[in-house]
Amino acid sequence: MELKAGKLKICGKIQFLFLVLFLMIVTSCAQIRLGIELLLSDLDGNGLIENEGQVRNTLETILFTSENYTMTGYTRRIFSPKVNKTESLYHSFYAITGDDVLFITLGFSGTKKRMQSEGAWAINTESDMKSYLSFKYGTNEWEVQEILINKGINTELTIKNIIYRIDNDINYYYNDHKNNIEGMENCNTALQNTLVENN
């Protein structure tokens, strides 16, 4: 009886290995990498939520001398350059530069990469940092573009808008960066709804 059970376990493992092998053959490497990236991003979710209080504190500190800081908006590819996806999918984020810091990046992100998720404001996420550095000092492989504002961004009022949204828990997120649905926030609408242009 134990011999039969052992054979069944071995057969089950062999079938599983064949299934994995089959999926790897019929699935492109880019899709596998994308799946791994999204899985790893999911693991960051609770950390982003817990860190939003620190993001708020940093923004309040900047507000004390907001005239010493400049905010700029950017768009980039939503996925790593290693993953070939539709070019129309893009992510928006801010860069803040000042006298005492070289720069920080600031963006809104879903804490789980699903259609509906909680969201959080985050400073210096890995993908924002990599893309910004590539834009400023490298090959710009993330296809970063500055959002051109005629008179520039009003740092004080924009930061106040972001703090207001953090304090009032305006963070509902959806994982669609193509169709900006009214009443649902994503990184692009979060930037559009907080950005204030200078007079």
C-alpha positions in Angstrom: 0.0 0.0 0.0 2.8 2.4 0.9 4.6 1.5 -2.4 1.5 2.6 -4.3 1.2 5.9 -2.4 4.9 6.6 -3.0 4.5 5.9 -6.8 1.5 8.3 -6.9 3.5 11.0 -5.2 6.3 10.6 -7.7 3.9 10.6 -10.6 2.3 13.8 -9.2 5.6 15.5 -9.0 6.6 14.5 -12.5 3.3 15.8 -13.8 3.8 19.1 -12.0 7.3 19.4 -13.5 6.0 18.8 -16.9 3.3 21.4 -16.4 5.9 24.0 -15.3 8.1 23.1 -18.2 5.1 23.4 -20.6 4.2 26.8 -19.2 7.7 28.1 -19.6 7.9 26.9 -23.2 4.6 28.5 -24.2 5.0 31.7 -22.2 7.5 34.3 -23.3 10.4 35.2 -21.0 9.1 38.7 -20.8 5.8 37.5 -19.3 7.6 35.4 -16.8 9.7 38.3 -15.7 6.6 40.5 -15.5 4.9 37.9 -13.3 8.0 37.8 -11.0 8.1 41.7 -10.9 4.4 41.9 -10.0 4.8 39.2 -7.3 7.7 41.1 -5.8 5.8 44.4 -6.0 2.9 42.7 -4.1 5.3 41.9 -1.2 6.0 45.7 -0.8 2.4 46.7 -0.2 2.3 46.7 3.6 5.6 48.5 3.7 4.3 51.3 1.5 1.2 51.7 3.6 3.2 51.8 6.9 5.7 54.2 5.4 3.1 56.8 4.2 3.3 58.5 7.7 7.0 59.1 7.1 6.3 60.4 3.6 3.9 62.9 5.2 6.6 64.0 7.8 9.1 64.5 5.0 6.6 66.7 3.0 5.8 68.8 6.1 9.5 69.4 6.6 9.8 70.6 3.0 6.8 72.9 3.5 8.7 74.9 6.2 11.0 76.2 3.5 9.1 75.3 0.3 10.7 78.3 -1.5 14.0 76.3 -1.4 12.5 73.4 -3.3 11.5 72.8 -6.9 9.0 70.1 -8.0 8.9 68.6 -11.5 6.5 66.1 -12.9 7.6 63.1 -15.0 6.1 60.2 -16.9 7.8 56.9 -17.6 7.2 53.4 -18.8 5.2 51.6 -16.2 7.2 48.4 -16.5 11.0 47.8 -16.4 12.7 48.3 -19.8 13.5 44.5 -19.6 9.8 43.8 -20.0 8.3 44.5 -23.4 4.8 45.9 -22.9 2.5 48.3 -24.6 4.1 51.8 -24.8 0.8 53.5 -24.0 1.0 52.3 -20.4 2.8 54.9 -18.3 3.5 56.0 -14.7 3.6 59.5 -13.4 5.8 60.8 -10.5 7.3 63.9 -9.0 11.0 64.8 -8.4 11.7 67.3 -5.7 15.1 69.0 -5.6 16.4 71.4 -3.1 19.4 73.0 -1.4 19.9 70.3 1.2 19.0 67.3 -1.0 20.1 66.3 -4.5 16.6 65.0 -5.2 13.8 62.7 -4.0 11.1 61.0 -6.1 7.5 61.0 -5.0 4.7 59.0 -6.5 1.4 57.3 -5.8 1.3 53.5 -6.1 -1.1 50.7 -5.6 0.0 48.5 -2.8 -1.2 45.3 -4.6 -0.9 45.0 -8.4 -4.6 44.2 -8.9 -7.6 45.9 -10.5 -8.7 47.3 -7.2 -6.3 48.0 -4.3 -5.4 50.3 -1.5 -2.8 52.9 -2.6 -0.1 54.9 -0.9 2.3 57.9 -1.6 5.9 56.7 -1.6 9.3 58.4 -1.7 12.2 57.0 -3.7 10.7 53.7 -4.9 13.1 51.6 -6.8 11.6 52.0 -10.2 11.1 55.8 -9.9 14.7 56.2 -8.7 16.1 53.9 -11.5 14.1 55.6 -14.2 15.0 59.2 -13.0 18.7 58.4 -12.7 18.6 56.9 -16.2 16.9 60.0 -17.5 19.3 62.4 -15.9 22.6 60.6 -16.2 22.1 57.5 -18.5 20.4 56.2 -21.6 16.8 57.0 -20.5 15.8 53.4 -21.2 12.6 54.0 -19.1 11.5 56.7 -21.7 11.1 59.3 -19.0 9.6 62.6 -20.1 9.2 65.8 -18.2 5.7 67.1 -17.9 6.1 70.6 -19.2 4.3 73.3 -17.1 4.5 76.8 -18.5 5.2 78.6 -15.2 6.4 75.6 -13.2 4.9 73.7 -10.3 3.9 75.5 -7.1 5.8 73.4 -4.6 3.9 74.7 -1.5 0.4 74.2 -2.8 1.1 70.9 -4.5 2.6 69.4 -1.3 -0.4 70.7 0.6 -2.7 68.9 -1.8 -0.7 65.7 -1.4 -0.8 66.0 2.4 -4.6 66.6 2.3 -5.0 63.4 0.3 -2.9 61.4 2.7 -4.8 62.8 5.8 -8.2 62.2 4.2 -7.3 58.7 3.0 -7.9 59.5 -0.6 -6.0 56.5 -1.9 -8.4 54.1 -3.7 -6.3 52.6 -6.5 -7.0 50.8 -9.7 -4.4 49.1 -11.9 -5.4 50.6 -15.2 -3.0 53.3 -16.5 -4.7 53.7 -19.9 -8.3 54.6 -19.0 -8.3 57.1 -16.2 -11.7 56.2 -14.6 -13.4 59.0 -12.7 -13.5 58.4 -9.0 -10.6 55.9 -9.0 -7.1 57.0 -8.3 -3.9 55.8 -10.0 -0.4 57.3 -10.2 -1.4 59.4 -13.2 -4.7 60.9 -11.8 -3.0 61.4 -8.4 -0.4 63.7 -10.1 -3.1 65.4 -12.2 -5.3 66.0 -9.1 -2.5 67.4 -6.9 -0.3 69.5 -9.3 -0.7 73.2 -8.9 0.9 75.5 -11.5 2.6 78.8 -10.4 0.6 82.0 -11.1 
